[in-house]
Amino acid sequence: MTYWDPIPTLRACVEGEPLPGLARWVPAYSGSWGAWPDAWAELNWRNVPGPFYGAATDTCWVGRGVAPDHILYDDEYGQEFVYRQPRTPEETHRVMAAAWQDPMAGFACDGDAHWTPELVRDWWRDRGRVREWAAALDRTWSVSEDEGRREAADGARAYVAHIDGDLGDCLRGYVFHLAEGRPARAGESLPRL
C-alpha cells in the first residue's frame, strides 16, 4: 500500500484554502495549528501512528460528528484520539475540522517529527493492547443507554477492523515514508513491521 501524505493538504488549508463543505466546523484557520510544543508528551497511547494525533484534548465528544472514520474517544476521560490516519484530501479536511473544534487545542499534526520506524514497530508489536481495549469498549458501550456511547461503539468496532485489516500495510508504508522521506514508488518493497 502506498502511503499518502496528508501534510500538503493541511498546509494548503492553513494557507487559506477552504475546507470544502466543512466551513461550519472550522470557524477560522490558523497557521500555527499543530504547533503546540508539549503535545507529544501528552500523546494518548490509543492513537494510531501517523502525522495526526490527539493529546490533551477536551472531553466534549465532538470529533466523531465530523470525522467518525478517524476519531474515537477514550473511556477513561473521554478525550479524543486518531484511530485511522487520513488517506485523501477530504479525510484530511475532516480530521482537521475535528481538531480545530477542540477548545483545548489538544490535537497535533507533527507526528512525523516524533514517530520513528522503531517506535512504529513497537506500537505494532503492542497492538493487541489497543485492540483489546477497543473490543472491550465496544462490548461496554454498544449496550449503553447513552446514544453517544452506542454511536462511539461503532468507532471501536471500526478500529478493531482496521487493526485486523489494512493497518499493517498502512504502517509499512508509513515506516517507508519516515525512513526515506517520501512514499514508496510502485514496485518498491515496503519494510517489515
ROTOR-147371 format. One line per 3 residues: their letters; for each residue x negated, y, z of N, C-alpha, C. Coordinates in nm, 4 decimals, padded with zeros to 6 digits. Layout:
<recs>
a) X Y Z X Y Z X Y Z  ... .
</recs>
This chain:
<recs>
mty) -00.0842 -00.1179 00.0000 00.0000 00.0000 00.0000 -00.0885 00.1239 00.0000  -00.0587 00.2163 -00.0855 -00.1343 00.3407 -00.0920 -00.0869 00.4359 00.0169  -00.1808 00.4961 00.0849 -00.1476 00.5947 00.1874 -00.1049 00.7243 00.1201 .
wdp) 00.0038 00.7815 00.1671 00.0498 00.9100 00.1189 00.0210 01.0134 00.2271  -00.0555 01.1171 00.1932 -00.0975 01.2188 00.2894 00.0081 01.3290 00.3004  00.0729 01.3439 00.4172 00.1760 01.4460 00.4322 00.1218 01.5869 00.4599 .
ipt) -00.0060 01.5989 00.4865 -00.0615 01.7291 00.5272 -00.0495 01.8362 00.4185  -00.0721 01.8078 00.2893 -00.0497 01.9124 00.1887 00.0943 01.9650 00.1877  00.1914 01.8771 00.2113 00.3313 01.9213 00.2194 00.3502 02.0111 00.3402 .
lra) 00.2933 01.9738 00.4532 00.3012 02.0563 00.5737 00.2403 02.1937 00.5487  00.1213 02.1966 00.4886 00.0545 02.3251 00.4629 00.1379 02.4147 00.3724  00.1996 02.3556 00.2698 00.2832 02.4347 00.1796 00.3999 02.4964 00.2554 .
cve) 00.4579 02.4230 00.3491 00.5711 02.4752 00.4259 00.5299 02.5881 00.5184  00.4183 02.5723 00.5877 00.3798 02.6781 00.6798 00.3289 02.8007 00.6061  00.2989 02.7840 00.4772 00.2598 02.8998 00.3972 00.3797 02.9671 00.3329 .
gep) 00.4996 02.9205 00.3624 00.6174 02.9925 00.3187 00.7155 02.9201 00.2300  00.6837 02.8006 00.1809 00.7814 02.7286 00.1005 00.8915 02.6787 00.1928  01.0162 02.6878 00.1493 01.1266 02.6450 00.2370 01.1343 02.4937 00.2495 .
lpg) 01.2014 02.4499 00.3534 01.2309 02.3087 00.3703 01.3668 02.2834 00.3049  01.3708 02.2194 00.1915 01.4964 02.2026 00.1185 01.6054 02.1369 00.2024  01.7181 02.2062 00.2143 01.8331 02.1533 00.2852 01.8197 02.1468 00.4354 .
lar) 01.7088 02.1940 00.4914 01.6882 02.1828 00.6349 01.6728 02.3186 00.7032  01.7071 02.4246 00.6349 01.6861 02.5588 00.6899 01.7567 02.5782 00.8238  01.8715 02.5156 00.8423 01.9424 02.5344 00.9691 01.8657 02.4733 01.0864 .
wvp) 01.7776 02.3770 01.0604 01.6994 02.3143 01.1659 01.5705 02.3899 01.1940  01.5269 02.4723 01.1011 01.3977 02.5396 01.1135 01.4183 02.6898 01.1046  01.4334 02.7569 01.2167 01.4628 02.9000 01.2122 01.3466 02.9867 01.1650 .
ays) 01.2244 02.9418 01.1841 01.1086 03.0219 01.1429 00.9911 02.9292 01.1160  00.9034 02.9736 01.0304 00.7830 02.8968 01.0012 00.6693 02.9513 01.0846  00.5761 02.8654 01.1153 00.4635 02.9074 01.1975 00.3353 02.8467 01.1422 .
gsw) 00.2428 02.9313 01.1043 00.1148 02.8843 01.0542 00.0312 02.8156 01.1601  00.0667 02.8330 01.2865 -00.0108 02.7707 01.3932 00.0530 02.6417 01.4424  00.1598 02.5965 01.3783 00.2260 02.4752 01.4240 00.1279 02.3597 01.4241 .
gaw) 00.1345 02.2782 01.5275 00.0482 02.1623 01.5371 -00.0893 02.1943 01.5913  -00.1118 02.3175 01.6362 -00.2440 02.3565 01.6826 -00.2545 02.3609 01.8345  -00.1531 02.3110 01.9049 -00.1568 02.3079 02.0498 -00.2810 02.2313 02.0927 .
pda) -00.3745 02.2940 02.1630 -00.5063 02.2334 02.1848 -00.5076 02.1085 02.2714  -00.4134 02.0890 02.3614 -00.4167 01.9747 02.4515 -00.3157 01.8664 02.4158  -00.2566 01.8735 02.2988 -00.1523 01.7776 02.2623 -00.2049 01.6345 02.2653 .
wae) -00.3210 01.6100 02.2086 -00.3733 01.4733 02.2013 -00.3890 01.4126 02.3404  -00.4259 01.4929 02.4376 -00.4416 01.4425 02.5741 -00.3085 01.3953 02.6315  -00.1989 01.4443 02.5778 -00.0647 01.4077 02.6254 00.0045 01.3097 02.5310 .
lnw) -00.0697 01.2481 02.4386 -00.0139 01.1578 02.3392 00.0735 01.0509 02.4049  00.1963 01.0367 02.3556 00.2847 00.9301 02.4007 00.2348 00.8002 02.3364  00.2080 00.6975 02.4149 00.1489 00.5728 02.3655 00.2377 00.5014 02.2645 .
rnv) 00.3622 00.5406 02.2550 00.4546 00.4761 02.1630 00.4416 00.5278 02.0196  00.3723 00.6393 02.0000 00.3535 00.6939 01.8651 00.2795 00.5946 01.7775  00.3260 00.5804 01.6547 00.2525 00.5010 01.5571 00.1360 00.5874 01.5069 .
pgp) 00.0188 00.5296 01.4813 -00.0945 00.6093 01.4343 -00.0637 00.6854 01.3047  -00.1121 00.8070 01.2980 -00.0951 00.8919 01.1812 -00.1108 01.0369 01.2191  -00.0923 01.1264 01.1230 -00.1146 01.2679 01.1500 -00.0134 01.3299 01.2460 .
fyg) 00.1119 01.2840 01.2432 00.2158 01.3414 01.3291 00.2309 01.2590 01.4560  00.2518 01.3283 01.5682 00.2770 01.2571 01.6935 00.3474 01.3487 01.7927  00.4162 01.2856 01.8862 00.4792 01.3568 01.9962 00.3928 01.3431 02.1201 .
aat) 00.3819 01.4515 02.1938 00.3049 01.4518 02.3182 00.4009 01.4913 02.4307  00.3841 01.6063 02.4875 00.4709 01.6519 02.5959 00.5911 01.7256 02.5367  00.6786 01.6508 02.4714 00.7966 01.7114 02.4090 00.9038 01.7360 02.5135 .
dtc) 01.0089 01.8035 02.4699 01.1236 01.8233 02.5577 01.1987 01.6914 02.5739  01.3065 01.6963 02.6458 01.3885 01.5775 02.6677 01.5311 01.6002 02.6193  01.5463 01.6842 02.5183 01.6802 01.7220 02.4703 01.7396 01.6245 02.3691 .
wvg) 01.6607 01.5316 02.3204 01.7094 01.4309 02.2262 01.7687 01.4937 02.1008  01.6953 01.5787 02.0344 01.7468 01.6408 01.9121 01.6756 01.5925 01.7863  01.5588 01.5326 01.7978 01.4797 01.4944 01.6818 01.5461 01.3938 01.5903 .
rgv) 01.6198 01.2989 01.6464 01.6860 01.1987 01.5631 01.7989 01.2597 01.4818  01.8480 01.3750 01.5228 01.9537 01.4405 01.4459 01.9099 01.4780 01.3064  01.7835 01.5052 01.2880 01.7315 01.5445 01.1577 01.6339 01.4419 01.1005 .
apd) 01.5706 01.3606 01.1857 01.4704 01.2640 01.1382 01.4904 01.1276 01.2051  01.6069 01.0652 01.1871 01.6317 00.9379 01.2550 01.5431 00.8239 01.2070  01.4857 00.8342 01.0885 01.3983 00.7298 01.0379 01.2536 00.7452 01.0847 .
hil) 01.2297 00.8448 01.1732 01.0929 00.8741 01.2145 01.0769 00.9025 01.3636  01.1809 00.9522 01.4272 01.1726 00.9979 01.5659 01.2525 00.9044 01.6562  01.1966 00.8764 01.7736 01.2654 00.7970 01.8748 01.2367 00.8599 02.0102 .
ydd) 01.3124 00.8207 02.1108 01.2981 00.8751 02.2461 01.2492 00.7654 02.3400  01.1622 00.8043 02.4344 01.1204 00.7035 02.5315 01.2268 00.6917 02.6406  01.2227 00.5816 02.7121 01.3232 00.5563 02.8154 01.2803 00.6067 02.9527 .
eyg) 01.1577 00.6529 02.9626 01.1078 00.6993 03.0916 01.1508 00.8433 03.1191  01.1219 00.9333 03.0249 01.1550 01.0747 03.0432 01.2442 01.1291 02.9323  01.2662 01.0505 02.8288 01.3464 01.0982 02.7161 01.2664 01.1818 02.6179 .
qef) 01.1341 01.1769 02.6284 01.0515 01.2529 02.5351 01.0545 01.1882 02.3968  01.0285 01.2704 02.2959 01.0333 01.2252 02.1580 00.8944 01.1847 02.1095  00.8912 01.0889 02.0175 00.7660 01.0473 01.9570 00.7938 01.0002 01.8147 .
vyr) 00.6877 00.9821 01.7367 00.6975 00.9433 01.5962 00.6750 00.7923 01.5850  00.7788 00.7205 01.5402 00.7641 00.5759 01.5242 00.7399 00.5345 01.3797  00.7571 00.6255 01.2860 00.7249 00.5977 01.1452 00.6735 00.7282 01.0839 .
qpr) 00.5545 00.7225 01.0269 00.4963 00.8406 00.9628 00.5686 00.8678 00.8311  00.5793 00.9941 00.7918 00.6460 01.0261 00.6646 00.5657 00.9782 00.5441  00.6394 00.9437 00.4380 00.5761 00.8941 00.3152 00.6182 00.9707 00.1908 .
tpe) 00.6984 01.0746 00.2096 00.7426 01.1575 00.0982 00.7522 01.3016 00.1471  00.7605 01.3986 00.0549 00.7807 01.5373 00.0996 00.9082 01.5536 00.1826  01.0188 01.4919 00.1414 01.1430 01.5076 00.2184 01.1284 01.4515 00.3597 .
eth) 01.0667 01.3350 00.3721 01.0453 01.2786 00.5055 00.9555 01.3687 00.5890  00.8548 01.4265 00.5269 00.7670 01.5201 00.5975 00.8457 01.6399 00.6457  00.9318 01.6923 00.5605 01.0162 01.8060 00.5992 01.1028 01.7701 00.7191 .
rvm) 01.1550 01.6499 00.7211 01.2412 01.6080 00.8323 01.1620 01.5972 00.9637  01.0435 01.5386 00.9573 00.9612 01.5302 01.0783 00.9236 01.6705 01.1255  00.8900 01.7578 01.0326 00.8567 01.8961 01.0678 00.9765 01.9663 01.1309 .
aaa) 01.0937 01.9451 01.0745 01.2140 02.0078 01.1299 01.2398 01.9576 01.2711  01.2213 01.8288 01.2934 01.2375 01.7747 01.4285 01.1374 01.8385 01.5237  01.0134 01.8511 01.4791 00.9095 01.9098 01.5638 00.9354 02.0572 01.5919 .
wqd) 00.9787 02.1303 01.4897 00.9976 02.2740 01.5063 01.1139 02.3091 01.5975  01.2047 02.2163 01.6199 01.3147 02.2482 01.7113 01.2842 02.2081 01.8553  01.1656 02.1562 01.8803 01.1255 02.1192 02.0158 01.0820 02.2453 02.0910 .
pma) 01.1569 02.2886 02.1926 01.1218 02.4127 02.2625 00.9913 02.4036 02.3409  00.9435 02.2825 02.3683 00.8179 02.2664 02.4407 00.6974 02.2656 02.3473  00.7206 02.2716 02.2158 00.6128 02.2657 02.1167 00.5223 02.1454 02.1435 .
gfa) 00.5848 02.0316 02.1720 00.5111 01.9133 02.2109 00.4739 01.8187 02.0985  00.5059 01.8545 01.9750 00.4630 01.7739 01.8609 00.3349 01.8333 01.8043  00.2572 01.7489 01.7394 00.1360 01.7965 01.6740 00.1178 01.7216 01.5426 .
cdg) 00.0346 01.7786 01.4574 00.0088 01.7193 01.3257 -00.1406 01.7057 01.3004  -00.2182 01.7001 01.4060 -00.3634 01.6895 01.3917 -00.4150 01.5492 01.4247  -00.3307 01.4490 01.4077 -00.3718 01.3125 01.4382 -00.4934 01.2668 01.3605 .
dah) -00.5088 01.3154 01.2363 -00.6243 01.2756 01.1560 -00.7564 01.3171 01.2211  -00.7516 01.4207 01.3024 -00.8732 01.4660 01.3700 -00.9056 01.3815 01.4933  -00.8108 01.2982 01.5363 -00.8291 01.2196 01.6590 -00.8316 01.0691 01.6350 .
wtp) -00.7438 01.0200 01.5482 -00.7441 00.8769 01.5197 -00.8726 00.8409 01.4463  -00.9285 00.7301 01.4812 -01.0435 00.6737 01.4107 -01.0019 00.5346 01.3636  -01.0746 00.4760 01.2689 -01.0423 00.3381 01.2316 -01.0397 00.2435 01.3525 .
elv) -01.1313 00.2618 01.4458 -01.1355 00.1755 01.5638 -01.0134 00.1949 01.6517  -00.9699 00.3199 01.6722 -00.8513 00.3452 01.7540 -00.7253 00.2896 01.6883  -00.7159 00.3010 01.5558 -00.6010 00.2449 01.4856 -00.6003 00.0930 01.5020 .
rdw) -00.7150 00.0317 01.4885 -00.7234 -00.1142 01.5059 -00.6879 -00.1547 01.6497  -00.7328 -00.0759 01.7471 -00.6967 -00.1032 01.8868 -00.5455 -00.0954 01.9052  -00.4838 00.0090 01.8482 -00.3383 00.0244 01.8592 -00.2704 -00.0976 01.7964 .
wrd) -00.3170 -00.1390 01.6798 -00.2562 -00.2526 01.6100 -00.2700 -00.3816 01.6910  -00.3871 -00.4028 01.7504 -00.4067 -00.5233 01.8327 -00.3104 -00.5252 01.9511  -00.2744 -00.4076 02.0010 -00.1862 -00.3949 02.1176 -00.0409 -00.3679 02.0772 .
rgr) -00.0075 -00.3876 01.9507 00.1272 -00.3542 01.9021 00.2364 -00.4334 01.9723  00.2015 -00.5507 02.0256 00.3007 -00.6295 02.0980 00.3603 -00.5537 02.2147  00.2803 -00.4704 02.2769 00.3282 -00.3892 02.3901 00.4391 -00.2947 02.3459 .
vre) 00.4165 -00.2202 02.2381 00.5175 -00.1257 02.1919 00.6358 -00.1999 02.1292  00.6085 -00.3137 02.0639 00.7175 -00.3915 02.0054 00.8113 -00.4415 02.1147  00.7542 -00.4970 02.2221 00.8365 -00.5466 02.3331 00.9129 -00.4319 02.3988 .
waa) 00.8462 -00.3160 02.4119 00.9155 -00.2004 02.4697 01.0367 -00.1646 02.3840  01.0188 -00.1563 02.2517 01.1280 -00.1186 02.1620 01.2388 -00.2239 02.1628  01.2029 -00.3510 02.1671 01.3038 -00.4573 02.1717 01.3839 -00.4495 02.3019 .
ald) 01.3163 -00.4222 02.4124 01.3855 -00.4086 02.5405 01.4762 -00.2850 02.5402  01.4280 -00.1774 02.4807 01.5097 -00.0563 02.4711 01.6370 -00.0847 02.3926  01.6238 -00.1557 02.2820 01.7405 -00.1923 02.2013 01.8385 -00.2746 02.2846 .
rtw) 01.7895 -00.3731 02.3562 01.8784 -00.4581 02.4376 01.9537 -00.3760 02.5413  01.8869 -00.2792 02.6004 01.9492 -00.1977 02.7046 02.0420 -00.0909 02.6471  01.9915 -00.0154 02.5499 02.0680 00.0981 02.5001 02.1798 00.0588 02.4032 .
svs) 02.1691 -00.0527 02.3356 02.2736 -00.0901 02.2401 02.4061 -00.1221 02.3086  02.4029 -00.1515 02.4386 02.5261 -00.1807 02.5126 02.5635 -00.0680 02.6090  02.4953 00.0431 02.5979 02.5219 00.1571 02.6860 02.6580 00.2199 02.6555 .
ede) 02.7162 00.2788 02.7562 02.8400 00.3547 02.7356 02.8112 00.4892 02.6705  02.6862 00.5321 02.6749 02.6463 00.6612 02.6178 02.6251 00.6474 02.4673  02.7000 00.7246 02.3896 02.6908 00.7178 02.2431 02.5511 00.7512 02.1923 .
grr) 02.4832 00.8490 02.2535 02.3491 00.8870 02.2116 02.2494 00.7735 02.2298  02.2626 00.6994 02.3384 02.1724 00.5859 02.3592 02.2015 00.4739 02.2603  02.3285 00.4508 02.2319 02.3604 00.3481 02.1322 02.3036 00.3860 01.9959 .
eaa) 02.3103 00.5146 01.9601 02.2525 00.5591 01.8329 02.1009 00.5427 01.8350  02.0373 00.5789 01.9460 01.8919 00.5668 01.9560 01.8481 00.4206 01.9518  01.9349 00.3288 01.9928 01.9020 00.1865 01.9828 01.8781 00.1479 01.8371 .
dga) 01.9459 00.2162 01.7443 01.9195 00.1928 01.6017 01.7726 00.2207 01.5695  01.7197 00.3279 01.6265 01.5785 00.3615 01.6058 01.4861 00.2569 01.6655  01.5233 00.2038 01.7807 01.4413 00.0991 01.8423 01.4383 -00.0255 01.7531 .
ray) 01.5537 -00.0618 01.6970 01.5574 -00.1766 01.6047 01.4744 -00.1486 01.4801  01.4840 -00.0252 01.4296 01.4061 00.0120 01.3109 01.2562 00.0074 01.3411  01.2168 00.0463 01.4618 01.0761 00.0418 01.4995 01.0258 -00.1030 01.5006 .
vah) 01.1020 -00.1933 01.5604 01.0637 -00.3347 01.5617 01.0516 -00.3872 01.4188  01.1492 -00.3528 01.3340 01.1443 -00.3977 01.1943 01.0223 -00.3413 01.1225  00.9860 -00.2169 01.1524 00.8683 -00.1543 01.0924 00.7411 -00.2268 01.1359 .
idg) 00.7318 -00.2585 01.2642 00.6154 -00.3308 01.3153 00.6064 -00.4690 01.2502  00.7193 -00.5357 01.2404 00.7217 -00.6705 01.1832 00.7107 -00.6701 01.0310  00.7384 -00.5553 00.9686 00.7403 -00.5464 00.8234 00.6155 -00.4839 00.7652 .
dlg) 00.6285 -00.3605 00.7183 00.5216 -00.2985 00.6396 00.4221 -00.2135 00.7179  00.4361 -00.2046 00.8490 00.3461 -00.1166 00.9245 00.1996 -00.1580 00.9110  00.1715 -00.2868 00.9116 00.0319 -00.3300 00.8977 -00.0310 -00.2780 00.7694 .
dcl) 00.0411 -00.2887 00.6571 -00.0109 -00.2367 00.5302 -00.0248 -00.0848 00.5344  00.0724 -00.0183 00.5965 00.0633 00.1283 00.6095 -00.0622 00.1676 00.6867  -00.0885 00.0966 00.7954 -00.2050 00.1303 00.8768 -00.3354 00.0954 00.8067 .
rgy) -00.3363 -00.0093 00.7261 -00.4564 -00.0404 00.6475 -00.4864 00.0755 00.5516  -00.3819 00.1297 00.4887 -00.4001 00.2458 00.4016 -00.4464 00.3679 00.4794  -00.3942 00.3845 00.6007 -00.4340 00.4977 00.6841 -00.5800 00.4839 00.7282 .
vfh) -00.6220 00.3629 00.7642 -00.7619 00.3407 00.8024 -00.8544 00.3742 00.6852  -00.8163 00.3338 00.5641 -00.8959 00.3690 00.4461 -00.9048 00.5209 00.4339  -00.7916 00.5893 00.4476 -00.7872 00.7358 00.4385 -00.8796 00.7996 00.5428 .
lae) -00.8747 00.7493 00.6656 -00.9610 00.8045 00.7705 -01.1082 00.7819 00.7397  -01.1408 00.6643 00.6890 -01.2814 00.6309 00.6626 -01.3364 00.6997 00.5395  -01.2531 00.7122 00.4361 -01.3008 00.7642 00.3075 -01.2596 00.9089 00.2798 .
grp) -01.1659 00.9621 00.3584 -01.1207 01.0987 00.3370 -01.0276 01.1144 00.2172  -00.9712 01.0037 00.1713 -00.8796 01.0060 00.0571 -00.8009 00.8756 00.0564  -00.6878 00.8748 -00.0129 -00.6135 00.7487 -00.0266 -00.6891 00.6520 -00.1167 .
ara) -00.6629 00.5239 -00.1000 -00.7214 00.4219 -00.1863 -00.6654 00.4346 -00.3273  -00.7503 00.4094 -00.4239 -00.7059 00.4065 -00.5636 -00.6565 00.2668 -00.5972  -00.5806 00.2574 -00.7042 -00.5306 00.1274 -00.7488 -00.6469 00.0312 -00.7660 .
ges) -00.6323 -00.0876 -00.7090 -00.7357 -00.1896 -00.7223 -00.8400 -00.1885 -00.6120  -00.8481 -00.0803 -00.5333 -00.9453 -00.0762 -00.4228 -00.8938 -00.1600 -00.3069  -00.9841 -00.2305 -00.2438 -00.9477 -00.3128 -00.1287 -00.9255 -00.2259 -00.0069 .
lpr) -00.8237 -00.2631 00.0692 -00.7981 -00.1940 00.1952 -00.8669 -00.2688 00.3092  -00.9089 -00.1965 00.4104 -00.9781 -00.2618 00.5210 -00.8836 -00.3489 00.6038  -00.9416 -00.4380 00.6782 -00.8639 -00.5224 00.7682 -00.8318 -00.4458 00.8946 .
l) -00.7251 -00.4889 00.9594 -00.6926 -00.4350 01.0900 -00.7450 -00.5318 01.1952 .
</recs>
